[in-house]
Amino acid sequence: MATATNVKIQREAASRVIVATWDWSKDNTDGYMVRWWYQTSLNIPYLGEEKTIDAAARNSSYTMPDNAVKVWFHVKPIAKKHDVNGTQTEYWTADWSTTTDKTVWYDTED
């Protein structure tokens, strides 16, 4: 199954705003589902935000909560649908991106 590639996240300087970017080149893309996760100092993970964004976008931003010490990101491309013998069918299927090397730690000293 296809996934978005070159997924990167980085923190804007001296702020809690995190920006994710990715590459995707399949035709018939309807949009992207994005998920932002964060972790507290107690090592508890939380889903911070989940939303669908426009197909033209290749980025998403998220503001970390005050108690977050770590943030990670997933993106899943969403295919347009077309009619196949009277059934609405996606042109292709995709999977969620992985989080390998896509975490940002927040240093409370910043």
C-alpha positions as CSV (number, residue, x, y, z in Angstrom):
1,M,0.0,0.0,0.0
2,A,1.2,3.5,-0.8
3,T,2.1,6.0,1.9
4,A,3.2,9.6,2.0
5,T,7.0,10.0,1.7
6,N,9.6,12.4,3.0
7,V,7.5,13.1,6.1
8,K,9.2,15.7,8.3
9,I,8.3,17.7,11.3
10,Q,10.1,20.6,12.9
11,R,9.4,23.1,15.6
12,E,9.3,26.8,14.7
13,A,12.1,28.6,16.6
14,A,11.3,29.3,20.3
15,S,7.7,28.4,20.0
16,R,5.3,25.5,20.5
17,V,4.2,25.5,16.9
18,I,5.2,22.4,15.0
19,V,5.0,22.1,11.2
20,A,4.8,18.9,9.2
21,T,5.5,18.5,5.5
22,W,5.4,15.5,3.2
23,D,5.5,14.4,-0.4
24,W,2.7,12.7,-2.4
25,S,2.2,12.5,-6.1
26,K,-0.7,10.1,-6.9
27,D,-3.5,11.5,-9.1
28,N,-7.1,11.5,-7.9
29,T,-6.2,12.6,-4.3
30,D,-9.2,14.0,-2.5
31,G,-7.3,15.2,0.6
32,Y,-5.3,14.0,3.6
33,M,-6.2,12.8,7.1
34,V,-3.6,14.1,9.6
35,R,-3.1,13.1,13.3
36,W,-1.0,15.0,15.8
37,W,0.0,13.1,18.9
38,Y,1.8,14.4,22.0
39,Q,3.3,13.0,25.1
40,T,3.5,14.5,28.6
41,S,6.4,14.2,31.1
42,L,4.5,11.3,32.6
43,N,5.0,9.3,29.3
44,I,1.3,9.4,28.6
45,P,0.4,9.8,24.9
46,Y,-2.6,11.8,23.7
47,L,-4.2,12.4,20.4
48,G,-3.9,16.1,20.1
49,E,-5.6,16.7,16.8
50,E,-7.2,14.8,13.9
51,K,-8.5,16.5,10.8
52,T,-8.9,16.3,7.1
53,I,-7.1,18.8,4.9
54,D,-7.3,19.8,1.3
55,A,-5.5,17.8,-1.4
56,A,-3.4,20.8,-2.5
57,A,-1.8,21.0,1.0
58,R,1.4,19.3,1.7
59,N,1.8,20.6,5.2
60,S,0.0,20.9,8.5
61,S,0.7,22.8,11.7
62,Y,-0.1,22.1,15.3
63,T,0.5,24.1,18.5
64,M,1.7,21.8,21.3
65,P,-0.2,22.0,24.6
66,D,1.7,23.5,27.6
67,N,2.2,20.0,29.2
68,A,3.6,18.4,26.0
69,V,7.2,17.3,25.9
70,K,7.1,15.3,22.7
71,V,5.1,15.5,19.5
72,W,4.7,13.2,16.5
73,F,2.7,13.2,13.3
74,H,0.9,10.8,10.9
75,V,-0.6,11.5,7.5
76,K,-2.8,9.3,5.3
77,P,-3.7,10.3,1.8
78,I,-7.4,10.0,0.8
79,A,-8.4,8.9,-2.7
80,K,-11.2,10.3,-4.8
81,K,-14.0,7.9,-5.6
82,H,-15.4,6.9,-9.0
83,D,-18.2,4.6,-10.1
84,V,-17.4,1.0,-10.9
85,N,-20.5,-1.0,-11.8
86,G,-22.7,1.2,-9.7
87,T,-20.5,1.2,-6.7
88,Q,-18.4,4.2,-5.5
89,T,-14.8,2.9,-5.3
90,E,-11.6,4.6,-4.4
91,Y,-9.0,5.0,-7.1
92,W,-6.3,3.6,-4.8
93,T,-5.7,2.9,-1.1
94,A,-3.0,4.3,1.1
95,D,-1.8,3.7,4.6
96,W,-0.8,6.0,7.5
97,S,2.8,7.2,7.5
98,T,5.1,5.9,10.2
99,T,6.7,7.9,12.9
100,T,10.3,6.8,12.6
101,D,12.5,9.8,13.0
102,K,9.5,12.1,13.0
103,T,9.4,13.2,16.7
104,V,10.1,16.6,18.2
105,W,11.1,17.0,21.8
106,Y,10.2,20.2,23.6
107,D,12.9,21.5,25.9
108,T,11.3,23.5,28.7
109,E,14.4,25.6,28.9
110,D,13.7,27.2,25.4
